């Protein structure tokens, strides 16, 4: 069928007032916390729109994989980012080249050089940060706790008391 438009979809759902809003906010940047500023945001927050799987999720699920979306701009929660950092450090040690063959070989070599035990350490660190945030710690406190309790997948329940004692 043809695309009806957001206003028509909202109107069909009984959201008459919302269907009269502008199509979208300028540059697709809605005000922080806004839910009724434009048709796009109203539709975006409808329960059946929120529950729709992305193509990535659908395709991965069909192949037996699960997709985990992590918060943007929180590389400490994604151990793959730390693996990339390790590989980039190795890559920078290779001689500079502009030949595509050399670049590809060096990238693959750098990625393959990340040891499995380092990946495990990065994963443990990401779990520690997740646990710290879950327990209400801020970034500075989570970093301190991650260093103090190296090797532990989760932080002890006494962490808040330990933070007070360390004046963090």
N, C-alpha and C positions, 0 to 999 in steps of 0.2 A: 504494500500500500504506500500511499504518499505520507510524508511527514506532516502531521497536523499542526505542530507548533506547541510550545509549552503552555501558552495561555489557554488553548483549547483543551489540552489535557487537564490542566488545573480546573477549568470550568466543568468538565465532565465528572470530575471527582467531587464537585460541590464546593470547591474553594473559589467562590465567585470573587471576593475582594482581592485575593492573591493573584487571580488571573488578570487583574488590571495593573499589576506592577510592571515595571520595565523588564525587558527580557533578561538582562544581566547587568551586573554592576560594571563600572568602567574598568577596562583591562582585566575583567574576571576577578577583581579583587574586592570581595565583600568585606564589610566592616567586621572586625574581630567579634565573634560571638553572635553575629546576626543570623537570624533564621528566616525572616520574612522581608528581606530587602529587595529581592528580585525573583522572578519566576524560576530561574535556574536554581537558586538556593532553596526555594520552597520545595521543588521537585526532588532535589538532591537529598533532602531530609525526610522524604516520605518513606515509611517503613518498607514498602515493597521495592523501592529504588535502592535503599540501603542494603537490603538482603541479596541483591543480584550479584552473582559471582562474576568476576572479570574473566575475560578470555583466557588469561594466563592460569587462573585457578581452575577453570573448567578443563582445559587441555591437560594440565598436570594431574588433576584428579583422575581423568580417564586413563592415564598412564601409571597410576598407582603412587603418585607423589603428592605431598602436601606442600602448600605454599604458606610461608610465615612472613607477614609484612611487619617490618620493624619501624619504629619512629624515625622520621627524617632528622638529619643533623645530630644523631646520637650514635656516632661510630663506636663508642665504647660498648654498645649493646650488640654489635654485629662483629663477630670474630673474623668474618671474611675480610672486613676492612683492615684488620690488623695483619692478616695474611698478605693482603695487597701491599701494605706498607713494608713488610719484610721483603717481598719480591721486588718492590721498587728500589729498595736500598741495594739489593744484589744487582739489579739491572744497571744502576748508575755506575757500577764498577766495570762494566763492559766498555770496550772502546767505542767512541762515538762513530756513527755511520749514518749515511742517508740512504743506503740500499735497503729496499724493502725485505729482501731475503735475510739480510743480517739482523734487521730489526725484529722480524718474526722469530728467528732462531733465538735471539737474545731474550725476548719476552718469554718464550716457552721454556727456555733454560732457567730463567729467573723464577718462574712460577713452579717449576718442578723442583727447585732447590729449597723450597719451604719445607722443613722437616715436620714429620707427623707429630712429634712430641711438642713442637712449637705451636702447631695448630691446636693441640689438646690444651696447652697452657692458655692460648688466646680464648678458647671456648670456656675454660674455667673462669677466666677473668671476666668475660661477658656475663656469665651466670652470677658472679659475685656482684657486679654492678646492678643487674636486674633485681637481685635479692635486696641489695642496699636501697634501691629506689622504692621497692615494695614495702620496705620497713620505714620509709619516710625520710631517708637521708638525702641531703643535697649532693651536688656533684663533688664538692671539695671533701665532704665527709665520706662519700662512696670511694673516692680515690685513696684516701687515708686507710679506710677499712680494707680495701683490696690489697694494699701493700702489707698491712699488719697481718692479715690472715691468708697469706699466700698458700696456695695448695688446697684450700677449703672451697668446695663448690658453693656452699651457702655460708652466710655469716652467722655467728652465734646470736642467740636471743639477747645476750647481755651487751650487744653492740652499743646501744644508746648510753649505757652506764660507762662503757669503755671510752666513748667519745667525750663524755663529760670529764672523765679522769684525765684525758689527754688534751683537754681544752681545745678541741677541734670544732 
